[in-house]
Amino acid sequence: MHLCPVDEMTKAEAKRKLLRPLVEKSGVNTEEHLLESMRTVRIFAEEANWWKENKLSLRKQSVREVWGSYVDRYFVPHFGKLRFGP
């Protein structure tokens, strides 16, 4: 499949042209998606707490103790206030 002669379009422009239909189909470039992603911003500490309560609790006791202490000691102090979306 050829988009155009090589001297008419850069590689980056060709990639954008090929990917545009996929991006439009997924809906990630809509105003609604932007607004939704801004509403659902969470911070790492909240997610870490949810993970400990809902996922870590399903592990063996020895794993819960070690992984839980790593999250509390290393990850939350360093990444706790970082924000991320869905």
C-alpha positions as CSV (number, residue, x, y, z in Angstrom):
1,M,0.0,0.0,0.0
2,H,1.4,3.4,-1.0
3,L,0.2,6.7,0.5
4,C,2.0,8.9,-1.9
5,P,5.4,9.3,-3.5
6,V,8.3,9.5,-1.0
7,D,9.1,13.1,-1.8
8,E,5.6,14.4,-1.1
9,M,5.2,13.4,2.5
10,T,7.5,12.9,5.5
11,K,7.6,9.6,7.4
12,A,5.9,11.3,10.4
13,E,3.1,12.7,8.2
14,A,2.5,9.3,6.6
15,K,2.2,7.7,10.1
16,R,-0.3,10.4,11.2
17,K,-2.3,9.8,8.0
18,L,-2.4,6.1,8.6
19,L,-3.2,6.3,12.3
20,R,-5.8,9.1,12.1
21,P,-8.8,6.7,11.4
22,L,-7.8,4.5,14.3
23,V,-7.6,7.4,16.7
24,E,-10.9,8.8,15.5
25,K,-12.6,5.4,15.8
26,S,-11.3,4.9,19.4
27,G,-12.8,8.3,20.4
28,V,-9.7,9.4,22.4
29,N,-9.6,12.7,20.5
30,T,-13.1,13.9,21.5
31,E,-13.9,16.6,23.9
32,E,-16.0,14.1,25.9
33,H,-13.0,11.9,26.4
34,L,-10.9,14.8,27.5
35,L,-13.4,15.9,30.1
36,E,-13.9,12.4,31.4
37,S,-10.2,11.9,31.8
38,M,-9.9,15.2,33.7
39,R,-12.7,14.1,36.1
40,T,-11.3,10.8,37.0
41,V,-7.8,11.8,38.0
42,R,-6.5,9.8,40.9
43,I,-3.3,9.8,42.9
44,F,-0.9,6.9,43.4
45,A,-1.5,6.7,47.1
46,E,-5.2,6.1,46.6
47,E,-4.6,3.4,44.0
48,A,-1.9,1.7,46.2
49,N,-4.4,1.6,49.1
50,W,-7.1,0.1,46.9
51,W,-4.6,-2.5,45.6
52,K,-3.6,-3.5,49.1
53,E,-7.2,-3.9,50.2
54,N,-8.5,-5.6,47.1
55,K,-5.7,-7.5,45.4
56,L,-2.9,-8.0,48.0
57,S,-5.4,-9.4,50.4
58,L,-5.8,-12.4,48.1
59,R,-2.1,-13.4,48.4
60,K,-0.5,-15.6,51.1
61,Q,0.3,-13.9,54.4
62,S,4.0,-13.8,53.8
63,V,3.5,-12.1,50.5
64,R,1.1,-9.6,52.0
65,E,3.6,-8.6,54.6
66,V,6.5,-8.2,52.3
67,W,4.7,-6.5,49.4
68,G,2.6,-4.4,51.7
69,S,5.7,-3.1,53.5
70,Y,7.4,-2.3,50.1
71,V,4.4,-0.3,49.0
72,D,4.3,1.6,52.3
73,R,8.0,2.1,52.7
74,Y,9.2,2.8,49.2
75,F,6.4,3.4,46.6
76,V,3.9,5.6,48.5
77,P,6.5,8.0,49.9
78,H,8.1,8.5,46.5
79,F,5.1,8.3,44.2
80,G,2.2,8.9,46.5
81,K,1.2,12.4,45.3
82,L,1.6,11.6,41.6
83,R,-1.6,12.0,39.6
84,F,-2.7,9.8,36.8
85,G,-5.9,9.2,34.8
86,P,-7.7,6.2,33.6
